[in-house]
């Protein structure tokens, strides 16, 4: 297991030292974030997933653009032992959604899982801090290990829609799914590209009797 860096004395996006009054992200980055209008019901993530899977609500904080400092922050949370970046961005998303109706009648939060081999190699699941922060802010339980990734999938970077969909087909399963029976589940991930991972996860969750699914990510590609 690799050591995880937890300090956030620097901006999660540009990495400049924070000054008094700044919390997690500097004022410049906060003002320049490519927001998706997360509080709007038919936002960018809703549009991406619509028609692919049955869901109640969906939202994302910002647009994921290659080489954007915001996108690099999410990548850094995944690959550079900086998962606290996702906590900072999740706090911003919660603020964006204040007064919008979120979290609606959601009962439980479920993070998209990593395959065990990838979890061992990385040392942590970068989605877990997102789920944990949402759980604290919205006073909702976070459930791990009900949804598992049973199929190892190589990196999806550079793959198109069809390749991603085929790679993720049958990749997930549920264990002790009765724990979610009749629940409204919030499925959480860091980035939505084509939606194939979220669709595959949601399909499995929806097999549990009475389960409804909403979806939240930090970012969605344009």
N, C-alpha and C positions, 0 to 999 in steps of 0.2 A: 504494500500500500504506500503510495507516495504522500509526502507531507503536503497538507493543504494550507495555502497562505490565506489568512483570514483578516489581515489588516485592511482597513478602508480609509486611511488618512489621506488618500489621494483620490481624485475624481475617477469614478469607475469607467468613464469614457475616454477622456484625454490624458488621464494619469497625472495631471498637474496637482500640486499640493493644494489642498483645500484651505480656504481662509475662514475666519470667523463668520458664522451665519450660514455657511454651506454645509450640506449634509449628504454625503455620498456622491454627489455630482455637482460640478461647478455651475455657476449661473449661466455662463456662455453655452455650455452643452445643454443645459436644461432648456434654454430658449431656442436652440437650433435643432432640437430633436425632430426628425421627420415623422410626426405623429399621424396616426391613422383615423383620428376621431373615434377613439375606442368606445365612447359612451353612446354612439349612434347604434341603433339596433342592427341595421344592415351595413355594418362596417366591412373593412377589407377581408378579415378572416371569415366573416359570415358569407361573403360573396365567394370566397375560395372553396368553402366546403359545401355550399348549397348544391343540392342535387347528387352529392357523392355519398352522403350518409344522413340518417335522421338525427337531428339534434334540436335542442331547445333554444340555446343562445350561444353566441361565439364572439370573441373579441381578441384583439392584439393591440399592443401599445404603439409600436412604430414599424415603419417599412424597413425590411432588411435589404440593403444594397451592398454589393460587393465592394470592399475597401472603404466603406463608410466607417467612421470611428465608432458609431453605435453598434454596427454589425461586428466590428472587431472586438468590442467589449463582450458581446455574447460569445464569440468564438474563444476569447480569452478565458471566460468562465468555464468553458468546456475543455480546453486544451492546456491552459497555462496555470492551473492550480489557483484560480481566482473565482471560485464559485460565489463569493460574496458580492460580485458584480451583479449577479442575478437577483440577489436580495434587494439591492439598491433600485434596480429597474422595476422590480415587482412593487416596491413601495410607491414608485411614481405611477404605476398603472392603477393601483388602488386609489390614489388621489384623483386620477383622471376619471375614475368610475364613480366617485362619490356623488350621490344624488341621482344616479342613472337607473337605479333599481337593482343593480348587482349587489349581492350575490343571489338575488331572487329567492327561490325556495330550495336552493341547493343543500343537500344533506351531508355530503362527504366529498373530499378532494382526493383524486388519484393521479399521481405523477406517471408520465410515460416511463416505463422501466428500461434499463439497459440489459443486454444479455450478460450473463454471469462472467464470461471471459472478458468482455469489454469493461465491466465494472471492476474486475480485479486489475486489469491493465491501467485503467484511469485512476482508480482509487476512490472514486466517488461518482454519484450520478448528479450531473449539473442541474437537473430538473428538480431535485429534491429541495434545494433552497427556495425555489419559486413556490412550490407547494407548501412548504413550512411557513413562509412569510404570509401567504394568503390565509393559511389556517389561523395564524396568530391575529392577523388584522380583522378577519371575518368571524373568528371564534367558531371555526369548523374543524372537525377531525380530519386528519390526513391518514389515509390507509395505504400501506405498502404491502407488497407481496400477494395481493389479490390478483392483480394483473401482472403477468410475467412475460418476458420475451424468451421464447423457447428456441428460436431459430437465429443463428448467428448471421448477420447481414454485414457485408463489407461496407466501407464508407460510401454514402450515396452522393457525394460531391461529384458533380459533372454528369450525373445520370438524368435522363429525361423522364417524363411522366410515366410512360409505359414501363420502362425499366424499374423505376421506383415502385410502382404498383405491384409488379410481378415479384420483386424482391421481398416486399413486405407482406405478400399474401400468405396467410397462415403462420405469420411470425410470432403472434401473441396468443396467449391462453389465459384463462382465469383459474385460480385455485380458491376453494372455499367461497365460491361466488355467492352463496346464500347470504353472506355478510352484507351484500349490496342489494339483496332482493327488495324491490319496491322503492329503491332510493333514487334520488336525483343526484347524479354523479358529475362532478366537475373534473374533466380530463385536462391535464396541464402538461405543456411542453415548452421548450425554449423558442424554437423557430418552426414555422410552417412554410414549407417550400411548395410542394405539389399537393400536400394533404394526405399522401398515401399512408404515412405512419399513423396519423390521427384517425383516419378512416378505418384502418385495420384494428386499432385499439377499440374504437367505438363499436365496431361490428361485434367484437367479442363481449364487450360490456352489455350490449343490447340483447344478447342471448339470455341474460339473467332475467327471470320473470319480473315484470313491473319496473325495470330499470329505465330511467331517462338519462340522457347525456347532454351536458353543455361543455363547451371547449374554450380554453384560454391559453394563449401563447404570449410571449414577450414581443415577438416579431413575426412578420409575414412578408414573403418576398413580393415584389411588385410584379 
